[in-house]
Amino acid sequence: MKTPDELRAILRYDPETGKLFWLDVGSPQRRAKYANREAFTSDDGAGYKQGRIEGVQYRAHRVIWAMTYGEWPALQIDHINGERGDNRLANLRLANPSQNGANRHKTRGSSQFVGVHRHKQSGGWVASIQKDGKREHIGLYETEIEALIAYRFAAAQMHGEFAASAEAISYS
């Protein structure tokens, strides 16, 4: 694993865009091919930007953290807005697994919102929340929006600043 100093010797980070660029170093052939071009542009299939240095795979957000703070992160790196490809420094923070999970965003299920799903027997909407691997039932509601409001209230109390940022609510 490269040290932060070694990373800084071959990469430049733009904190405004969250992008990494190859520096003009190495052999003439390497410089002609890579110098000043964007690095870590590959997607890992889960939305994270990644790239290779001397055959070793790295995720961009972890490289950025190491370059910026001078050490590899001991914890996970949470993307505050939930966009895994958004590596602006203002969007990155250290998080334990529970905090990182609290900031997850909706990927699948019967509802368009995190923490809400359709109740099969009643046809209503269930709100539930999870912390440290334990799921807590919040309640059963008539509408998806009522369940969402209950979930967001519980999430703010339970997860604080790590509660998932508000998704757009459509009342149609």
Rosetta constraint file for C-alpha pairs under 8 A:
AtomPair CA 1 CA 56 HARMONIC 7.62 0.50
AtomPair CA 2 CA 6 HARMONIC 5.88 0.50
AtomPair CA 2 CA 7 HARMONIC 6.35 0.50
AtomPair CA 3 CA 7 HARMONIC 6.30 0.50
AtomPair CA 3 CA 66 HARMONIC 7.90 0.50
AtomPair CA 3 CA 71 HARMONIC 7.66 0.50
AtomPair CA 4 CA 8 HARMONIC 6.22 0.50
AtomPair CA 4 CA 63 HARMONIC 7.88 0.50
AtomPair CA 4 CA 66 HARMONIC 5.31 0.50
AtomPair CA 4 CA 67 HARMONIC 4.93 0.50
AtomPair CA 4 CA 70 HARMONIC 5.43 0.50
AtomPair CA 4 CA 71 HARMONIC 6.19 0.50
AtomPair CA 4 CA 72 HARMONIC 7.48 0.50
AtomPair CA 5 CA 9 HARMONIC 6.29 0.50
AtomPair CA 5 CA 67 HARMONIC 7.18 0.50
AtomPair CA 5 CA 70 HARMONIC 7.47 0.50
AtomPair CA 6 CA 10 HARMONIC 6.78 0.50
AtomPair CA 7 CA 11 HARMONIC 5.79 0.50
AtomPair CA 7 CA 63 HARMONIC 7.58 0.50
AtomPair CA 7 CA 67 HARMONIC 6.47 0.50
AtomPair CA 8 CA 12 HARMONIC 6.51 0.50
AtomPair CA 8 CA 67 HARMONIC 6.10 0.50
AtomPair CA 9 CA 23 HARMONIC 7.54 0.50
AtomPair CA 10 CA 22 HARMONIC 5.99 0.50
AtomPair CA 10 CA 23 HARMONIC 5.18 0.50
AtomPair CA 10 CA 24 HARMONIC 7.71 0.50
AtomPair CA 10 CA 25 HARMONIC 6.63 0.50
AtomPair CA 11 CA 20 HARMONIC 6.46 0.50
AtomPair CA 11 CA 21 HARMONIC 5.54 0.50
AtomPair CA 11 CA 22 HARMONIC 4.73 0.50
AtomPair CA 11 CA 23 HARMONIC 5.27 0.50
AtomPair CA 12 CA 20 HARMONIC 5.64 0.50
AtomPair CA 12 CA 21 HARMONIC 5.09 0.50
AtomPair CA 12 CA 22 HARMONIC 6.33 0.50
AtomPair CA 12 CA 23 HARMONIC 6.30 0.50
AtomPair CA 13 CA 18 HARMONIC 7.05 0.50
AtomPair CA 13 CA 19 HARMONIC 5.97 0.50
AtomPair CA 13 CA 20 HARMONIC 4.58 0.50
AtomPair CA 13 CA 21 HARMONIC 6.40 0.50
AtomPair CA 13 CA 64 HARMONIC 7.05 0.50
AtomPair CA 14 CA 18 HARMONIC 5.59 0.50
AtomPair CA 14 CA 19 HARMONIC 5.51 0.50
AtomPair CA 14 CA 20 HARMONIC 6.41 0.50
AtomPair CA 14 CA 88 HARMONIC 7.91 0.50
AtomPair CA 15 CA 19 HARMONIC 7.19 0.50
AtomPair CA 15 CA 87 HARMONIC 7.90 0.50
AtomPair CA 15 CA 88 HARMONIC 5.20 0.50
AtomPair CA 15 CA 89 HARMONIC 5.47 0.50
AtomPair CA 15 CA 90 HARMONIC 7.88 0.50
AtomPair CA 16 CA 88 HARMONIC 5.93 0.50
AtomPair CA 16 CA 89 HARMONIC 7.62 0.50
AtomPair CA 17 CA 87 HARMONIC 7.49 0.50
AtomPair CA 17 CA 88 HARMONIC 5.74 0.50
AtomPair CA 18 CA 86 HARMONIC 6.37 0.50
AtomPair CA 18 CA 87 HARMONIC 4.26 0.50
AtomPair CA 18 CA 88 HARMONIC 3.72 0.50
AtomPair CA 18 CA 89 HARMONIC 6.59 0.50
AtomPair CA 19 CA 38 HARMONIC 7.02 0.50
AtomPair CA 19 CA 39 HARMONIC 7.54 0.50
AtomPair CA 19 CA 87 HARMONIC 6.82 0.50
AtomPair CA 19 CA 88 HARMONIC 7.48 0.50
AtomPair CA 20 CA 38 HARMONIC 5.84 0.50
AtomPair CA 20 CA 39 HARMONIC 5.24 0.50
AtomPair CA 20 CA 40 HARMONIC 6.70 0.50
AtomPair CA 20 CA 60 HARMONIC 7.75 0.50
AtomPair CA 20 CA 64 HARMONIC 7.95 0.50
AtomPair CA 21 CA 35 HARMONIC 7.92 0.50
AtomPair CA 21 CA 36 HARMONIC 5.67 0.50
AtomPair CA 21 CA 37 HARMONIC 5.46 0.50
AtomPair CA 21 CA 38 HARMONIC 4.27 0.50
AtomPair CA 21 CA 39 HARMONIC 4.88 0.50
AtomPair CA 22 CA 34 HARMONIC 6.18 0.50
AtomPair CA 22 CA 35 HARMONIC 5.42 0.50
AtomPair CA 22 CA 36 HARMONIC 5.20 0.50
AtomPair CA 22 CA 37 HARMONIC 5.72 0.50
AtomPair CA 22 CA 38 HARMONIC 6.37 0.50
AtomPair CA 22 CA 39 HARMONIC 5.88 0.50
AtomPair CA 23 CA 34 HARMONIC 7.84 0.50
AtomPair CA 23 CA 35 HARMONIC 5.32 0.50
AtomPair CA 23 CA 36 HARMONIC 5.58 0.50
AtomPair CA 24 CA 31 HARMONIC 5.47 0.50
AtomPair CA 24 CA 34 HARMONIC 7.58 0.50
AtomPair CA 24 CA 35 HARMONIC 4.43 0.50
AtomPair CA 24 CA 36 HARMONIC 6.42 0.50
AtomPair CA 25 CA 30 HARMONIC 7.67 0.50
AtomPair CA 25 CA 31 HARMONIC 5.92 0.50
AtomPair CA 25 CA 35 HARMONIC 7.16 0.50
AtomPair CA 26 CA 30 HARMONIC 6.02 0.50
AtomPair CA 26 CA 31 HARMONIC 6.12 0.50
AtomPair CA 27 CA 31 HARMONIC 6.12 0.50
AtomPair CA 28 CA 32 HARMONIC 6.05 0.50
AtomPair CA 29 CA 33 HARMONIC 6.29 0.50
AtomPair CA 30 CA 34 HARMONIC 5.91 0.50
AtomPair CA 30 CA 35 HARMONIC 7.44 0.50
AtomPair CA 31 CA 35 HARMONIC 4.77 0.50
AtomPair CA 39 CA 51 HARMONIC 6.94 0.50
AtomPair CA 40 CA 49 HARMONIC 5.81 0.50
AtomPair CA 40 CA 50 HARMONIC 4.77 0.50
AtomPair CA 40 CA 51 HARMONIC 4.24 0.50
AtomPair CA 40 CA 52 HARMONIC 7.53 0.50
AtomPair CA 40 CA 59 HARMONIC 7.73 0.50
AtomPair CA 40 CA 60 HARMONIC 6.14 0.50
AtomPair CA 41 CA 49 HARMONIC 5.83 0.50
AtomPair CA 41 CA 50 HARMONIC 6.41 0.50
AtomPair CA 41 CA 51 HARMONIC 6.87 0.50
AtomPair CA 42 CA 49 HARMONIC 5.55 0.50
AtomPair CA 42 CA 50 HARMONIC 5.34 0.50
AtomPair CA 42 CA 51 HARMONIC 6.29 0.50
AtomPair CA 43 CA 47 HARMONIC 5.76 0.50
AtomPair CA 43 CA 48 HARMONIC 5.62 0.50
AtomPair CA 43 CA 49 HARMONIC 4.82 0.50
AtomPair CA 43 CA 50 HARMONIC 6.09 0.50
AtomPair CA 44 CA 48 HARMONIC 5.65 0.50
AtomPair CA 44 CA 49 HARMONIC 6.39 0.50
AtomPair CA 44 CA 50 HARMONIC 6.35 0.50
AtomPair CA 46 CA 84 HARMONIC 7.92 0.50
AtomPair CA 47 CA 83 HARMONIC 7.69 0.50
AtomPair CA 47 CA 84 HARMONIC 5.27 0.50
AtomPair CA 47 CA 85 HARMONIC 5.82 0.50
AtomPair CA 48 CA 59 HARMONIC 6.84 0.50
AtomPair CA 48 CA 60 HARMONIC 7.49 0.50
AtomPair CA 48 CA 61 HARMONIC 7.99 0.50
AtomPair CA 48 CA 84 HARMONIC 5.02 0.50
AtomPair CA 48 CA 85 HARMONIC 5.19 0.50
AtomPair CA 49 CA 59 HARMONIC 5.95 0.50
AtomPair CA 49 CA 60 HARMONIC 5.45 0.50
AtomPair CA 49 CA 61 HARMONIC 7.57 0.50
AtomPair CA 49 CA 84 HARMONIC 7.61 0.50
AtomPair CA 49 CA 85 HARMONIC 5.71 0.50
AtomPair CA 50 CA 57 HARMONIC 7.02 0.50
AtomPair CA 50 CA 58 HARMONIC 5.64 0.50
AtomPair CA 50 CA 59 HARMONIC 4.28 0.50
AtomPair CA 50 CA 60 HARMONIC 5.23 0.50
AtomPair CA 51 CA 57 HARMONIC 5.71 0.50
AtomPair CA 51 CA 58 HARMONIC 5.56 0.50
AtomPair CA 51 CA 59 HARMONIC 6.53 0.50
AtomPair CA 51 CA 60 HARMONIC 7.08 0.50
AtomPair CA 52 CA 56 HARMONIC 5.19 0.50
AtomPair CA 52 CA 57 HARMONIC 4.46 0.50
AtomPair CA 52 CA 58 HARMONIC 6.02 0.50
AtomPair CA 53 CA 57 HARMONIC 6.69 0.50
AtomPair CA 53 CA 58 HARMONIC 7.57 0.50
AtomPair CA 58 CA 62 HARMONIC 7.41 0.50
AtomPair CA 58 CA 63 HARMONIC 6.93 0.50
AtomPair CA 59 CA 63 HARMONIC 6.48 0.50
AtomPair CA 60 CA 64 HARMONIC 6.05 0.50
AtomPair CA 60 CA 87 HARMONIC 7.49 0.50
AtomPair CA 61 CA 65 HARMONIC 6.19 0.50
AtomPair CA 61 CA 77 HARMONIC 7.19 0.50
AtomPair CA 61 CA 87 HARMONIC 5.84 0.50
AtomPair CA 61 CA 92 HARMONIC 7.68 0.50
AtomPair CA 62 CA 66 HARMONIC 6.23 0.50
AtomPair CA 62 CA 72 HARMONIC 6.96 0.50
AtomPair CA 62 CA 73 HARMONIC 6.84 0.50
AtomPair CA 62 CA 77 HARMONIC 7.08 0.50
AtomPair CA 63 CA 67 HARMONIC 6.11 0.50
AtomPair CA 63 CA 72 HARMONIC 7.60 0.50
AtomPair CA 64 CA 68 HARMONIC 5.99 0.50
AtomPair CA 64 CA 87 HARMONIC 7.86 0.50
AtomPair CA 64 CA 89 HARMONIC 7.95 0.50
AtomPair CA 65 CA 69 HARMONIC 5.88 0.50
AtomPair CA 65 CA 70 HARMONIC 7.73 0.50
AtomPair CA 65 CA 71 HARMONIC 7.45 0.50
AtomPair CA 65 CA 72 HARMONIC 6.73 0.50
AtomPair CA 65 CA 73 HARMONIC 6.67 0.50
AtomPair CA 66 CA 70 HARMONIC 5.15 0.50
AtomPair CA 66 CA 71 HARMONIC 4.65 0.50
AtomPair CA 66 CA 72 HARMONIC 4.58 0.50
AtomPair CA 66 CA 73 HARMONIC 6.66 0.50
AtomPair CA 67 CA 71 HARMONIC 7.28 0.50
AtomPair CA 73 CA 77 HARMONIC 7.48 0.50
AtomPair CA 73 CA 94 HARMONIC 7.48 0.50
AtomPair CA 75 CA 94 HARMONIC 6.00 0.50
AtomPair CA 75 CA 95 HARMONIC 5.95 0.50
AtomPair CA 75 CA 96 HARMONIC 5.76 0.50
AtomPair CA 75 CA 97 HARMONIC 7.99 0.50
AtomPair CA 76 CA 94 HARMONIC 5.80 0.50
AtomPair CA 76 CA 95 HARMONIC 5.26 0.50
AtomPair CA 76 CA 96 HARMONIC 5.91 0.50
AtomPair CA 76 CA 97 HARMONIC 6.74 0.50
AtomPair CA 76 CA 100 HARMONIC 7.30 0.50
AtomPair CA 77 CA 92 HARMONIC 6.30 0.50
AtomPair CA 77 CA 93 HARMONIC 5.55 0.50
AtomPair CA 77 CA 94 HARMONIC 4.76 0.50
AtomPair CA 77 CA 95 HARMONIC 5.85 0.50
AtomPair CA 77 CA 100 HARMONIC 7.66 0.50
AtomPair CA 78 CA 82 HARMONIC 7.88 0.50
AtomPair CA 78 CA 91 HARMONIC 7.98 0.50
AtomPair CA 78 CA 92 HARMONIC 5.69 0.50
AtomPair CA 78 CA 93 HARMONIC 5.30 0.50
AtomPair CA 78 CA 94 HARMONIC 6.04 0.50
AtomPair CA 78 CA 95 HARMONIC 5.87 0.50
AtomPair CA 78 CA 100 HARMONIC 5.55 0.50
AtomPair CA 78 CA 103 HARMONIC 7.79 0.50
AtomPair CA 79 CA 83 HARMONIC 6.25 0.50
AtomPair CA 79 CA 84 HARMONIC 6.01 0.50
AtomPair CA 79 CA 86 HARMONIC 7.30 0.50
AtomPair CA 79 CA 87 HARMONIC 7.57 0.50
AtomPair CA 79 CA 91 HARMONIC 5.47 0.50
AtomPair CA 79 CA 92 HARMONIC 5.00 0.50
AtomPair CA 79 CA 93 HARMONIC 6.83 0.50
AtomPair CA 80 CA 91 HARMONIC 5.11 0.50
AtomPair CA 80 CA 92 HARMONIC 6.12 0.50
AtomPair CA 80 CA 93 HARMONIC 7.13 0.50
AtomPair CA 80 CA 103 HARMONIC 7.27 0.50
AtomPair CA 80 CA 162 HARMONIC 7.81 0.50
AtomPair CA 80 CA 165 HARMONIC 7.66 0.50
AtomPair CA 81 CA 91 HARMONIC 6.58 0.50
AtomPair CA 81 CA 164 HARMONIC 7.88 0.50
AtomPair CA 81 CA 165 HARMONIC 6.41 0.50
AtomPair CA 82 CA 103 HARMONIC 6.95 0.50
AtomPair CA 82 CA 104 HARMONIC 6.61 0.50
AtomPair CA 82 CA 105 HARMONIC 6.34 0.50
AtomPair CA 82 CA 164 HARMONIC 7.71 0.50
AtomPair CA 82 CA 165 HARMONIC 7.79 0.50
AtomPair CA 86 CA 91 HARMONIC 7.01 0.50
AtomPair CA 87 CA 91 HARMONIC 6.44 0.50
AtomPair CA 87 CA 92 HARMONIC 6.76 0.50
AtomPair CA 88 CA 92 HARMONIC 6.88 0.50
AtomPair CA 95 CA 99 HARMONIC 5.51 0.50
AtomPair CA 95 CA 100 HARMONIC 5.55 0.50
AtomPair CA 96 CA 100 HARMONIC 6.12 0.50
AtomPair CA 97 CA 101 HARMONIC 6.02 0.50
AtomPair CA 98 CA 102 HARMONIC 6.18 0.50
AtomPair CA 98 CA 131 HARMONIC 6.23 0.50
AtomPair CA 98 CA 132 HARMONIC 5.52 0.50
AtomPair CA 98 CA 133 HARMONIC 7.88 0.50
AtomPair CA 99 CA 103 HARMONIC 6.67 0.50
AtomPair CA 99 CA 159 HARMONIC 7.07 0.50
AtomPair CA 99 CA 162 HARMONIC 5.82 0.50
AtomPair CA 100 CA 104 HARMONIC 6.91 0.50
AtomPair CA 100 CA 162 HARMONIC 7.25 0.50
AtomPair CA 102 CA 130 HARMONIC 7.71 0.50
AtomPair CA 102 CA 131 HARMONIC 7.31 0.50
AtomPair CA 102 CA 155 HARMONIC 7.89 0.50
AtomPair CA 102 CA 159 HARMONIC 6.47 0.50
AtomPair CA 102 CA 162 HARMONIC 5.99 0.50
AtomPair CA 102 CA 163 HARMONIC 5.50 0.50
AtomPair CA 102 CA 164 HARMONIC 6.23 0.50
AtomPair CA 103 CA 162 HARMONIC 5.49 0.50
AtomPair CA 103 CA 163 HARMONIC 5.25 0.50
AtomPair CA 103 CA 164 HARMONIC 3.98 0.50
AtomPair CA 103 CA 165 HARMONIC 7.16 0.50
AtomPair CA 104 CA 114 HARMONIC 7.78 0.50
AtomPair CA 104 CA 164 HARMONIC 6.02 0.50
AtomPair CA 105 CA 113 HARMONIC 7.96 0.50
AtomPair CA 105 CA 114 HARMONIC 6.19 0.50
AtomPair CA 105 CA 164 HARMONIC 6.64 0.50
AtomPair CA 106 CA 112 HARMONIC 6.73 0.50
AtomPair CA 106 CA 113 HARMONIC 5.76 0.50
AtomPair CA 106 CA 114 HARMONIC 4.94 0.50
AtomPair CA 108 CA 112 HARMONIC 7.63 0.50
AtomPair CA 109 CA 117 HARMONIC 6.87 0.50
AtomPair CA 110 CA 117 HARMONIC 5.43 0.50
AtomPair CA 110 CA 118 HARMONIC 5.88 0.50
AtomPair CA 111 CA 116 HARMONIC 5.94 0.50
AtomPair CA 111 CA 117 HARMONIC 5.19 0.50
AtomPair CA 111 CA 118 HARMONIC 6.81 0.50
AtomPair CA 111 CA 144 HARMONIC 7.40 0.50
AtomPair CA 112 CA 116 HARMONIC 7.94 0.50
AtomPair CA 113 CA 148 HARMONIC 6.95 0.50
AtomPair CA 113 CA 167 HARMONIC 7.45 0.50
AtomPair CA 115 CA 127 HARMONIC 5.57 0.50
AtomPair CA 115 CA 128 HARMONIC 5.29 0.50
AtomPair CA 115 CA 129 HARMONIC 5.77 0.50
AtomPair CA 115 CA 148 HARMONIC 7.30 0.50
AtomPair CA 115 CA 151 HARMONIC 6.09 0.50
AtomPair CA 116 CA 125 HARMONIC 6.69 0.50
AtomPair CA 116 CA 126 HARMONIC 5.59 0.50
AtomPair CA 116 CA 127 HARMONIC 4.67 0.50
AtomPair CA 116 CA 128 HARMONIC 6.56 0.50
AtomPair CA 116 CA 144 HARMONIC 7.23 0.50
AtomPair CA 116 CA 147 HARMONIC 6.27 0.50
AtomPair CA 116 CA 148 HARMONIC 6.27 0.50
AtomPair CA 116 CA 151 HARMONIC 7.30 0.50
AtomPair CA 117 CA 125 HARMONIC 5.70 0.50
AtomPair CA 117 CA 126 HARMONIC 5.36 0.50
AtomPair CA 117 CA 127 HARMONIC 6.80 0.50
AtomPair CA 117 CA 144 HARMONIC 7.98 0.50
AtomPair CA 118 CA 123 HARMONIC 6.33 0.50
AtomPair CA 118 CA 124 HARMONIC 6.00 0.50
AtomPair CA 118 CA 125 HARMONIC 4.63 0.50
AtomPair CA 118 CA 126 HARMONIC 6.08 0.50
AtomPair CA 119 CA 123 HARMONIC 5.23 0.50
AtomPair CA 119 CA 124 HARMONIC 5.30 0.50
AtomPair CA 119 CA 125 HARMONIC 5.44 0.50
AtomPair CA 119 CA 126 HARMONIC 5.93 0.50
AtomPair CA 119 CA 140 HARMONIC 7.87 0.50
AtomPair CA 120 CA 124 HARMONIC 7.75 0.50
AtomPair CA 124 CA 140 HARMONIC 6.57 0.50
AtomPair CA 124 CA 141 HARMONIC 5.72 0.50
AtomPair CA 124 CA 142 HARMONIC 4.97 0.50
AtomPair CA 124 CA 143 HARMONIC 6.52 0.50
AtomPair CA 124 CA 144 HARMONIC 7.80 0.50
AtomPair CA 125 CA 140 HARMONIC 5.60 0.50
AtomPair CA 125 CA 141 HARMONIC 5.01 0.50
AtomPair CA 125 CA 142 HARMONIC 6.08 0.50
AtomPair CA 125 CA 143 HARMONIC 6.02 0.50
AtomPair CA 125 CA 144 HARMONIC 5.55 0.50
AtomPair CA 125 CA 147 HARMONIC 6.07 0.50
AtomPair CA 126 CA 137 HARMONIC 7.89 0.50
AtomPair CA 126 CA 138 HARMONIC 7.54 0.50
AtomPair CA 126 CA 139 HARMONIC 5.83 0.50
AtomPair CA 126 CA 140 HARMONIC 4.53 0.50
AtomPair CA 126 CA 141 HARMONIC 6.20 0.50
AtomPair CA 126 CA 147 HARMONIC 6.17 0.50
AtomPair CA 127 CA 137 HARMONIC 6.54 0.50
AtomPair CA 127 CA 138 HARMONIC 5.28 0.50
AtomPair CA 127 CA 139 HARMONIC 5.49 0.50
AtomPair CA 127 CA 140 HARMONIC 6.47 0.50
AtomPair CA 127 CA 141 HARMONIC 7.74 0.50
AtomPair CA 127 CA 147 HARMONIC 5.10 0.50
AtomPair CA 127 CA 148 HARMONIC 6.84 0.50
AtomPair CA 127 CA 150 HARMONIC 6.76 0.50
AtomPair CA 127 CA 151 HARMONIC 5.61 0.50
AtomPair CA 128 CA 135 HARMONIC 6.83 0.50
AtomPair CA 128 CA 136 HARMONIC 5.59 0.50
AtomPair CA 128 CA 137 HARMONIC 4.47 0.50
AtomPair CA 128 CA 138 HARMONIC 4.97 0.50
AtomPair CA 128 CA 139 HARMONIC 7.09 0.50
AtomPair CA 128 CA 151 HARMONIC 6.59 0.50
AtomPair CA 129 CA 135 HARMONIC 5.61 0.50
AtomPair CA 129 CA 136 HARMONIC 5.28 0.50
AtomPair CA 129 CA 137 HARMONIC 6.63 0.50
AtomPair CA 129 CA 138 HARMONIC 7.11 0.50
AtomPair CA 129 CA 151 HARMONIC 6.96 0.50
AtomPair CA 129 CA 154 HARMONIC 7.56 0.50
AtomPair CA 129 CA 155 HARMONIC 7.15 0.50
AtomPair CA 130 CA 134 HARMONIC 5.36 0.50
AtomPair CA 130 CA 135 HARMONIC 4.22 0.50
AtomPair CA 130 CA 136 HARMONIC 6.01 0.50
AtomPair CA 131 CA 135 HARMONIC 6.68 0.50
AtomPair CA 131 CA 158 HARMONIC 7.98 0.50
AtomPair CA 138 CA 150 HARMONIC 7.16 0.50
AtomPair CA 138 CA 151 HARMONIC 7.11 0.50
AtomPair CA 138 CA 154 HARMONIC 7.77 0.50
AtomPair CA 139 CA 147 HARMONIC 7.45 0.50
AtomPair CA 139 CA 150 HARMONIC 7.83 0.50
AtomPair CA 140 CA 147 HARMONIC 7.09 0.50
AtomPair CA 141 CA 146 HARMONIC 6.07 0.50
AtomPair CA 141 CA 147 HARMONIC 5.52 0.50
AtomPair CA 142 CA 146 HARMONIC 7.05 0.50
AtomPair CA 142 CA 147 HARMONIC 7.86 0.50
AtomPair CA 143 CA 147 HARMONIC 6.52 0.50
AtomPair CA 144 CA 148 HARMONIC 6.14 0.50
AtomPair CA 145 CA 149 HARMONIC 6.17 0.50
AtomPair CA 145 CA 171 HARMONIC 7.87 0.50
AtomPair CA 146 CA 150 HARMONIC 6.35 0.50
AtomPair CA 147 CA 151 HARMONIC 6.13 0.50
AtomPair CA 148 CA 152 HARMONIC 6.09 0.50
AtomPair CA 149 CA 153 HARMONIC 6.21 0.50
AtomPair CA 150 CA 154 HARMONIC 6.28 0.50
AtomPair CA 151 CA 155 HARMONIC 5.95 0.50
AtomPair CA 152 CA 156 HARMONIC 6.05 0.50
AtomPair CA 153 CA 157 HARMONIC 6.43 0.50
AtomPair CA 154 CA 158 HARMONIC 5.97 0.50
AtomPair CA 155 CA 159 HARMONIC 5.44 0.50
AtomPair CA 155 CA 160 HARMONIC 7.11 0.50
AtomPair CA 155 CA 163 HARMONIC 5.53 0.50
AtomPair CA 155 CA 164 HARMONIC 7.89 0.50
AtomPair CA 156 CA 160 HARMONIC 4.83 0.50
AtomPair CA 156 CA 161 HARMONIC 7.36 0.50
AtomPair CA 156 CA 163 HARMONIC 5.69 0.50
AtomPair CA 158 CA 163 HARMONIC 7.90 0.50
AtomPair CA 159 CA 163 HARMONIC 5.00 0.50
